[in-house]
Amino acid sequence: MHVLLIPIKYPNSYNPQSHIFFEEQARALSLKGITVGVLAVMPVSLKQMWEQKKINVGFNEEVTNGVQVFRHQFPAVPKMQRFNSWLQTRIGKRQFLKYKKKFGAPDIAHVHVSLVGKLAIWMNQTFQIPYVVTEHYTSFIEEKMPSWQKELAKSVFTHSKKNIAVSDIFAARLQHDYKLDFEYIPNIVDTGAFVPNTQLSSKRPVRNFLNIGNLYKQKNQEMLISAFSRAFKGEEKLKLVIAGSGSEHSRLKKHISKLHMQKQISLYGQANRDEVVTLMQDSDCFVLSSRYETFGVVVIEAMSCGLPVIATRSGGPESIITEEKLGMLCDIDEDQLTDALSRITKNRYDSDYIRKYALANFSSDIVATRLKSLYFQILNT
């Protein structure tokens, strides 16, 4: 079987960690004996080029972990998202013809995010290649999508052989909005890389809290800082580390200072993959305070390290934190988050149990097996 992944983003020269779970899915499918290719056409903003002081655009071909990757980066035209989408499809068609000539036509394509699905529709209509689509896009929840994106999504979902969403709630939302069936299949998490700290007790008390994510308003770290201060101010053995970078950094730093919490709350900055693993292994509890999440890969990464999780009911976590042995869910409310932080320090969690749950539900082997079965089902009907 030959599968071509068409993701909206992929690890690239400007951000090697960008949407790395797509790369992990490609590798997992390859390990299942599937021939896997990736066709990733990605716009690069002028801001990215300026901040990193480099212009790295154009086509690149490489083999990574047995996966043939066709990657094309192009300069995005500022404030012209629809034009950039058209250009993305146009470049994608050209690169697909190059891919097809070299490796043959895939049996099936797998689109990740409907915004890049126009290429798959063209492949289906021109070469009769069926496709499935997994939706991740948070703007469906925010209800901020322009009309042309909604129309594109409807067309992509309608022509797809199978529509997938990365959480139960998200699947139900899309099913309601588009009157089409959606199946819940989670993202893959590299449970082999995210492992517990074996030098710490599997039932240790909760003292060190961790949050990892872009410092954007959506991630709601300001509420987390306020709640942590209310719950633990003056208890200097209790710490919170927030790792990530983004537009809210200055605001969050000032907020920590205003609350006089510099000794207990620290902004770590951007963390690479190895640093994320180390941060999780040095922590006792992960906290997700987001306003909305379609899934929450970082939650599974934390659980794979054996950490209990406090998460807001923001869409994705409800499909993950399904029992009290795994952590706590709370509403997107400062009082409730404060209460959850306080209560979790009084509990002891079995990190071995939490990791086994992550392995049983979100490991690459489990998810890749489901996808492989789905592909065979589509090709045999």
LINTANOR-V170147 format. One record per backbone hydrogen bond with DSSP energy under -0.5 kcal/mol. NH is the residue of the N-H (numbers start at 1). CO is the residue of the C=O. If there is no record, write none. Layout:
NH:CO, NH:CO
This chain:
3:1, 3:35, 4:108, 5:3, 5:37, 6:110, 8:112, 12:15, 18:15, 20:17, 22:19, 23:19, 24:20, 25:21, 26:22, 27:23, 28:24, 29:25, 30:26, 31:27, 32:28, 32:29, 33:30, 34:29, 35:1, 36:34, 37:3, 38:68, 39:5, 40:38, 40:70, 41:39, 42:40, 42:72, 44:74, 49:45, 50:46, 51:47, 52:48, 53:49, 54:49, 56:54, 58:73, 60:71, 62:69, 64:62, 64:67, 67:64, 68:36, 69:62, 69:67, 70:38, 70:68, 71:60, 71:69, 72:40, 73:58, 74:42, 76:44, 78:76, 80:77, 84:80, 85:81, 86:82, 87:83, 88:84, 89:85, 90:86, 91:87, 92:88, 93:89, 94:90, 95:91, 96:92, 97:93, 98:94, 99:95, 100:96, 101:97, 102:98, 103:99, 104:100, 107:2, 108:2, 109:130, 110:4, 111:109, 111:132, 112:6, 113:111, 113:134, 116:113, 117:114, 119:116, 121:117, 122:118, 123:119, 124:120, 125:121, 126:122, 127:123, 128:124, 129:123, 130:107, 130:128, 132:109, 133:162, 134:111, 135:133, 135:164, 140:137, 141:138, 142:138, 143:139, 144:139, 145:139, 149:146, 150:146, 151:147, 152:148, 153:149, 154:150, 155:151, 156:152, 157:153, 158:154, 159:155, 160:156, 161:131, 162:131, 164:133, 165:183, 166:135, 171:167, 172:168, 173:169, 174:170, 175:171, 176:172, 177:173, 178:174, 179:175, 183:163, 185:165, 185:183, 189:362, 191:189, 193:190, 194:190, 195:193, 198:196, 200:197, 204:201, 207:205, 209:207, 209:239, 210:285, 211:241, 213:243, 215:245, 216:214, 219:216, 220:216, 220:217, 223:220, 224:220, 225:221, 226:222, 227:223, 228:224, 229:225, 230:226, 231:227, 232:228, 233:229, 235:232, 236:234, 238:235, 239:207, 239:237, 240:264, 241:209, 242:266, 243:211, 243:241, 244:269, 248:215, 249:246, 252:248, 253:249, 254:250, 255:251, 256:252, 257:253, 258:254, 259:255, 260:257, 261:256, 264:261, 265:261, 266:240, 268:242, 268:266, 269:242, 276:272, 277:273, 278:274, 279:275, 280:276, 281:277, 282:278, 283:280, 284:208, 285:208, 286:308, 287:210, 288:310, 289:287, 291:218, 292:218, 293:314, 299:296, 300:296, 301:297, 302:298, 303:299, 304:300, 305:301, 305:302, 306:303, 307:302, 308:284, 309:326, 310:286, 311:309, 311:328, 312:288, 313:330, 314:312, 316:293, 319:316, 320:317, 321:317, 322:320, 326:323, 327:324, 328:309, 330:311, 333:331, 337:333, 338:334, 339:335, 340:336, 341:337, 342:338, 343:339, 344:340, 345:341, 345:342, 346:343, 347:344, 349:204, 351:202, 351:349, 354:350, 355:351, 356:352, 357:353, 358:354, 359:355, 360:356, 361:357, 362:358, 363:359, 364:189, 367:363, 368:364, 369:365, 370:366, 371:367, 372:368, 373:369, 374:370, 375:371, 376:372, 377:373, 378:374, 379:375, 380:376, 381:378
